[in-house]
Amino acid sequence: MKKIQMVDLKGQYENIKERVDSSIMNVIETTAFINGPEVQEFQKELENYLNVKHVIPCANGTDALQIAMMGLGLQPGDEVITADFTFAATVEVIALLQLTPVLVDVDPVNFNIDIEAIKKAITPKTRAIVPVHLFGLAANMDEIMAIAEEHNLYVIEDNAQAIGANYVSKDGTKHKAGTIGHVASTSFFPSKNLGCYGDGGAIFTNDDDLAHIIRGIVNHGMYVRYHHDVVGVNSRLDSIQAAVLRAKLPHLDEYNAARIEAANKYTAAFENIENIVTPGGFDAENNLSERSHVFHQYTIKILNADRDALVNHLNEKGIPCGVYYPIPLHLQKAYRDERYKEEDFTVTNQLVKEVVSLPMHTELDNEQIKYITDTVINFVSK
Ligand SMILES: *Cc1c(COP(=O)(O)O)cnc(C)c1O
C-alpha cells in the first residue's frame, strides 16, 4: 500500500507537471513576476468559472478577509458576527481592524454557523455576518441573506474551504459558493481544494463599486499611480502562483469529484457503525449538482469513545489525521471576552471533543480507504 498522506500534493503535481513547469519557466523568462499576464488571465478564468463579476487576487486568504472588511468601510466598534468553530483567521482580522467580533455557536449536523444564534446576537451595532463554508459545505445562505436584508447587514463569505461548491437557493437559482453574499474571500494555500505552491488568495464580488475600492486597497490605496486616496495594504498574488493556479483551475471540478468519491467510500464504510457520525447537511445523492459538499475535510464525530486515543492509534498505524478544531475560538486566549456565556456554545464545546478529520485529497485509493476505515471501525468497536 502507498504511504497514506493527509494531503497528497505530489501525486496531483505529477499529473499536471508539464503544464505547471512550462508556465513557471515562462514567468521566469518574461520576468513579469508581479501582476503579469498570468495574474490577469487567472483572474478572468476564475471570474468565468465562478460566474462572478469581479475576482481580485491577493496575497492570502487572511488578507482577503481583511481587505473585504476594509472595502466595506467597517469602522472600529462595529460588531461582526461569525462562527465560534472555524480557523482563527476569520476572527483575527475582525479584531485586527478593531471591529468587535461576536462569536456564535454552530449547527451540530453541518458544523456551519447556527441561524438562530445569529438572530440572537444581532444588536444595533451589528454591521456584518461572516459565514464560513466549513470543511467544503456552504452555510445556509438563503437564511443568512434574509437576516442580512432585514437588518441591513453585509455578508462576507469566508470561502477558503469550499471553492467550487454549488449552492441552490430556495428559488431554484444555482450559485457557486462565494458568489452569494456582498463579498467573499478565498485562500489558495497549498492544501486547499484549489491550492497554489505558496501563499495566495482572492476576493470575489458582483458589486462594481466595491470591486473598484478593493482594487485600490490591495495596492496601497492607489487608484492613480502615486496618489494614495485611502489607507491600503500591499497584497498581491505573484505571477508564478497564478501560473500554477491556471494549470489547476481546469481540473478543479475533477479534483472536487475525486474528494467526493473518497468521502462517499468513507461514509459507506461507516454507515452502520455505532458511535461514528458521518458528515451531514447535504444531499449525498445529488452532490455537485445541488447543494454540494466538496470535502476540504472529511470530518466525523466519534461518540462515547476517547477521540484523542483514536488519534494516537491512527498515527501509530501510519494514518495521519487532524483535529479541526481542538479549541473553540471563544476560549482562545486572544479572543476570550466576558460577554460570552458557556451555555451559548454547547455545540462547539462538544464538537471540539468529538471531531476528527481523516486523510482527504484527490489521490486516495481503495486500498488506503479500506485500511483507514477498518482501523477506525476496529478502534470504536472495541
Ligand atoms: C485557510 C483559511 C483561511 C486563511 O487562508 P490563508 O491563505 O492561510 O491566509 C481563512 N479562513 C478559513 C476558514 C481557512 O480555512
The ligand as an SDF file (V2000), in Angstrom:
LIG
                    3D

 15 15  0  0  0  0  0  0  0  0999 V2000
   -7.2000   28.6770    5.2620 C   0  0  0  0  0  0  0  0  0  0  0  0
   -8.2600   29.5290    5.8230 C   0  0  0  0  0  0  0  0  0  0  0  0
   -8.1330   30.9260    5.9120 C   0  0  0  0  0  0  0  0  0  0  0  0
   -6.8520   31.6590    5.6880 C   0  0  0  0  0  0  0  0  0  0  0  0
   -6.2240   31.4410    4.4980 O   0  0  0  0  0  0  0  0  0  0  0  0
   -4.6430   31.7700    4.3550 P   0  0  0  0  0  0  0  0  0  0  0  0
   -4.4410   31.7590    2.8810 O   0  0  0  0  0  0  0  0  0  0  0  0
   -3.9230   30.6650    5.0510 O   0  0  0  0  0  0  0  0  0  0  0  0
   -4.3830   33.0980    4.9510 O   0  0  0  0  0  0  0  0  0  0  0  0
   -9.2250   31.6560    6.3500 C   0  0  0  0  0  0  0  0  0  0  0  0
  -10.3750   31.0710    6.7080 N   0  0  0  0  0  0  0  0  0  0  0  0
  -10.5230   29.7320    6.6540 C   0  0  0  0  0  0  0  0  0  0  0  0
  -11.8330   29.1470    7.0610 C   0  0  0  0  0  0  0  0  0  0  0  0
   -9.4830   28.9100    6.2320 C   0  0  0  0  0  0  0  0  0  0  0  0
   -9.6410   27.5940    6.1930 O   0  0  0  0  0  0  0  0  0  0  0  0
  1  2  1  0
  2  3  1  0
  2 14  2  0
  3  4  1  0
  3 10  2  0
  4  5  1  0
  5  6  1  0
  6  7  2  0
  6  8  1  0
  6  9  1  0
 10 11  1  0
 11 12  2  0
 12 13  1  0
 12 14  1  0
 14 15  1  0
M  END
$$$$
